[in-house]
Amino acid sequence: MRKPIIAGNWKMNKTLSEAQSFAEAVKTAVPSKDLVDSVIGSPALFLAPLAWSLKDSEVQLSAQNCFWENEGAYTGENSPAAIADLGVQYVIIGHSERREYFHETDAEINKKAKAIFASGMTPILCCGETLETYEAGKTAEWIEGQITAGLADLSAEQVSSMVIAYEPIWAIGTGKSADANIADEICGVVRQTVAKLYGSEVADKVRIQYGGSVKPENIAEYMAKENVDGALVGGASLQADSFLALLDAVK
């Protein structure tokens, strides 16, 4: 039985005061970590104050990105070691917006995954296809390629402990969503790919999220599916009451 994980990806939203108000509203209201992992994916600017605010709470923190080196002349980047030192538990990597707008490659995402593990954190590795790929019937091939490249040279132990998020690009911020059957099918492709690479025991352990217009009203449909272990949520995670409703639906 894989423990559910609900991660809110705030993207480039909120001010510091808004982030702190959100933390205050949810830190004593989320379910126990024994039932579900409750994760906030915050902009890097807010990670330190949120880590202090949420210390000893059931809420966990995720960065939205990091670099693959711990130090050096990389102006504007964030070190995984420095992020980990704040007490952050997760880092989102390979999000389609990072791939599209900042031209991140599978090889770079793989280097980030290794650096995140080396710093004692857990990657949330995103994968997903465009509408054109989906309509051409090439989703499975595309997803398998992203996962295979993203996991290159990781150990079985690392892969079994990480999180993989399937987010069809055509369902991010559009109001459209893959229905629960499609989400389960493609999350199943992710799991089958992990099984090909690492065996069924690892595939049974890795947690796979669905993301793309997930809301409190529809999350139960996704969570009822065999291969869906949680959600990576954008807009519906920006308000405390909505975030808590998502968690309440899966605990």
BELBELLIN-V318197 format. One record per residue. N is the residue number from 1. SS is DSSP state (H for helix, E for strand, L for the rest). PHI is phi in whole degrees, -180 to 180 (NA if undefined). D_LAST is the distance of its C-alpha to the last C-alpha in Angstrom with 1 decimal. Layout:
BEGIN
n | ss | phi | d_last
N | SS | PHI | D_LAST
N | SS | PHI | D_LAST
END
This chain:
BEGIN
n | ss | phi | d_last
1 | L | NA | 13.2
2 | L | -87 | 12.3
3 | L | -72 | 9.4
4 | E | -62 | 7.8
5 | E | -137 | 9.7
6 | E | -111 | 10.0
7 | E | -120 | 13.6
8 | E | -89 | 15.6
9 | E | -99 | 19.3
10 | L | -73 | 21.5
11 | L | 54 | 24.6
12 | L | -98 | 27.8
13 | L | -134 | 26.5
14 | L | 80 | 26.6
15 | L | -98 | 29.2
16 | H | -60 | 28.7
17 | H | -64 | 28.6
18 | H | -67 | 25.9
19 | H | -63 | 23.8
20 | H | -68 | 24.3
21 | H | -63 | 23.5
22 | H | -61 | 20.2
23 | H | -59 | 19.4
24 | H | -63 | 20.5
25 | H | -73 | 18.4
26 | H | -108 | 15.0
27 | L | -66 | 15.7
28 | L | -105 | 15.1
29 | L | -110 | 12.4
30 | L | -75 | 9.5
31 | L | -66 | 6.8
32 | L | -63 | 8.5
33 | L | -61 | 9.6
34 | L | -67 | 9.2
35 | L | -100 | 5.5
36 | E | -159 | 5.8
37 | E | -87 | 9.3
38 | E | -105 | 10.1
39 | E | -127 | 13.7
40 | E | -108 | 16.6
41 | E | -95 | 19.4
42 | E | -98 | 22.3
43 | L | -55 | 26.0
44 | H | -58 | 28.0
45 | H | -56 | 29.9
46 | H | -102 | 26.9
47 | H | -61 | 25.4
48 | H | -64 | 27.7
49 | H | -63 | 27.2
50 | H | -68 | 23.4
51 | H | -61 | 23.4
52 | H | -69 | 25.4
53 | H | -65 | 23.3
54 | L | -98 | 20.0
55 | L | -57 | 21.6
56 | L | 70 | 19.8
57 | L | -93 | 16.7
58 | L | -85 | 13.1
59 | E | -86 | 13.9
60 | E | -108 | 15.7
61 | E | -114 | 18.5
62 | E | -131 | 20.0
63 | E | -77 | 23.5
64 | L | -93 | 24.3
65 | L | -177 | 27.3
66 | L | -159 | 29.8
67 | L | -92 | 33.2
68 | L | -101 | 34.0
69 | L | -113 | 36.6
70 | L | -86 | 36.0
71 | L | -161 | 39.2
72 | L | 138 | 42.2
73 | L | -87 | 43.8
74 | L | -127 | 40.9
75 | L | -53 | 41.1
76 | L | 90 | 38.0
77 | L | -91 | 35.6
78 | L | -120 | 33.0
79 | L | -76 | 33.2
80 | H | -61 | 30.2
81 | H | -65 | 31.7
82 | H | -68 | 31.8
83 | H | -64 | 28.3
84 | H | -62 | 27.1
85 | H | -64 | 29.3
86 | L | -78 | 27.3
87 | L | 97 | 24.2
88 | L | -74 | 22.5
89 | L | -99 | 20.2
90 | E | -130 | 20.2
91 | E | -139 | 22.7
92 | E | -80 | 22.5
93 | E | -135 | 25.6
94 | L | 76 | 27.3
95 | L | -59 | 25.8
96 | H | -58 | 28.1
97 | H | -69 | 29.3
98 | H | -68 | 30.5
99 | H | -64 | 32.1
100 | H | -78 | 33.8
101 | H | -81 | 34.9
102 | L | -116 | 35.6
103 | L | 58 | 36.6
104 | L | -71 | 34.5
105 | L | -102 | 35.3
106 | H | -60 | 33.4
107 | H | -65 | 35.7
108 | H | -67 | 34.7
109 | H | -63 | 31.0
110 | H | -63 | 31.6
111 | H | -64 | 33.5
112 | H | -65 | 30.7
113 | H | -57 | 28.2
114 | H | -64 | 30.7
115 | H | -67 | 31.3
116 | H | -65 | 27.6
117 | H | -61 | 27.2
118 | H | -64 | 30.6
119 | L | -92 | 29.3
120 | L | 85 | 26.3
121 | L | -109 | 23.6
122 | E | -117 | 21.5
123 | E | -77 | 22.4
124 | E | -108 | 20.3
125 | E | -91 | 23.0
126 | E | -94 | 23.3
127 | E | -143 | 25.3
128 | L | 171 | 26.3
129 | L | -119 | 29.3
130 | L | -78 | 31.5
131 | H | -62 | 32.2
132 | H | -63 | 35.5
133 | H | -65 | 34.2
134 | H | -62 | 31.7
135 | H | -69 | 34.5
136 | L | -83 | 36.8
137 | L | 74 | 34.5
138 | L | -111 | 34.3
139 | H | -59 | 30.6
140 | H | -60 | 30.1
141 | H | -62 | 33.2
142 | H | -66 | 32.2
143 | H | -65 | 28.7
144 | H | -60 | 30.2
145 | H | -65 | 32.8
146 | H | -63 | 30.4
147 | H | -68 | 28.2
148 | H | -60 | 31.3
149 | H | -71 | 32.9
150 | H | -68 | 29.8
151 | L | -96 | 29.3
152 | L | -53 | 33.0
153 | L | 69 | 34.0
154 | L | -80 | 30.5
155 | L | -81 | 30.1
156 | H | -60 | 27.9
157 | H | -62 | 26.1
158 | H | -65 | 25.5
159 | H | -64 | 24.3
160 | H | -65 | 21.9
161 | H | -96 | 20.2
162 | L | -89 | 20.2
163 | E | -122 | 18.1
164 | E | -119 | 19.8
165 | E | -115 | 19.1
166 | E | -92 | 20.9
167 | E | -130 | 22.1
168 | L | -61 | 24.9
169 | H | -58 | 27.3
170 | H | -72 | 28.2
171 | H | -113 | 24.7
172 | L | -95 | 24.4
173 | L | 70 | 25.2
174 | L | -104 | 27.1
175 | L | 86 | 24.9
176 | L | -85 | 25.2
177 | L | -150 | 22.4
178 | L | -67 | 22.6
179 | L | -68 | 21.3
180 | H | -61 | 18.5
181 | H | -69 | 21.2
182 | H | -66 | 23.0
183 | H | -58 | 20.0
184 | H | -65 | 19.3
185 | H | -62 | 23.0
186 | H | -78 | 23.5
187 | H | -61 | 20.5
188 | H | -66 | 22.2
189 | H | -63 | 25.4
190 | H | -59 | 23.8
191 | H | -65 | 22.7
192 | H | -64 | 26.2
193 | H | -66 | 27.9
194 | H | -61 | 26.2
195 | H | -64 | 27.3
196 | H | -61 | 30.8
197 | H | -83 | 31.0
198 | H | -129 | 29.3
199 | L | 100 | 28.8
200 | H | -69 | 26.1
201 | H | -64 | 24.6
202 | H | -67 | 23.9
203 | H | -62 | 22.7
204 | H | -72 | 20.2
205 | H | -92 | 18.7
206 | L | -64 | 18.7
207 | E | -94 | 15.6
208 | E | -122 | 16.5
209 | E | -99 | 15.1
210 | E | -108 | 16.5
211 | E | -138 | 18.0
212 | L | 140 | 20.3
213 | L | 58 | 19.9
214 | L | -80 | 16.1
215 | L | -136 | 15.2
216 | L | -56 | 12.6
217 | L | -72 | 14.9
218 | L | -119 | 14.8
219 | H | -64 | 11.7
220 | H | -62 | 10.4
221 | H | -63 | 13.9
222 | H | -72 | 13.6
223 | H | -69 | 10.4
224 | L | -76 | 12.1
225 | L | -85 | 14.9
226 | L | -60 | 16.0
227 | L | -98 | 16.8
228 | L | -104 | 14.1
229 | L | -108 | 11.6
230 | E | 167 | 10.7
231 | E | -143 | 12.8
232 | E | -105 | 15.6
233 | E | -116 | 16.1
234 | L | -94 | 19.4
235 | H | -55 | 20.5
236 | H | -73 | 17.2
237 | H | -99 | 16.2
238 | L | -82 | 19.5
239 | L | -109 | 18.7
240 | H | -59 | 16.5
241 | H | -66 | 15.4
242 | H | -70 | 14.6
243 | H | -60 | 12.6
244 | H | -66 | 10.5
245 | H | -66 | 10.2
246 | H | -60 | 9.0
247 | H | -67 | 6.1
248 | H | -63 | 5.5
249 | H | -74 | 6.1
250 | H | -119 | 3.8
251 | L | -70 | 0.0
END
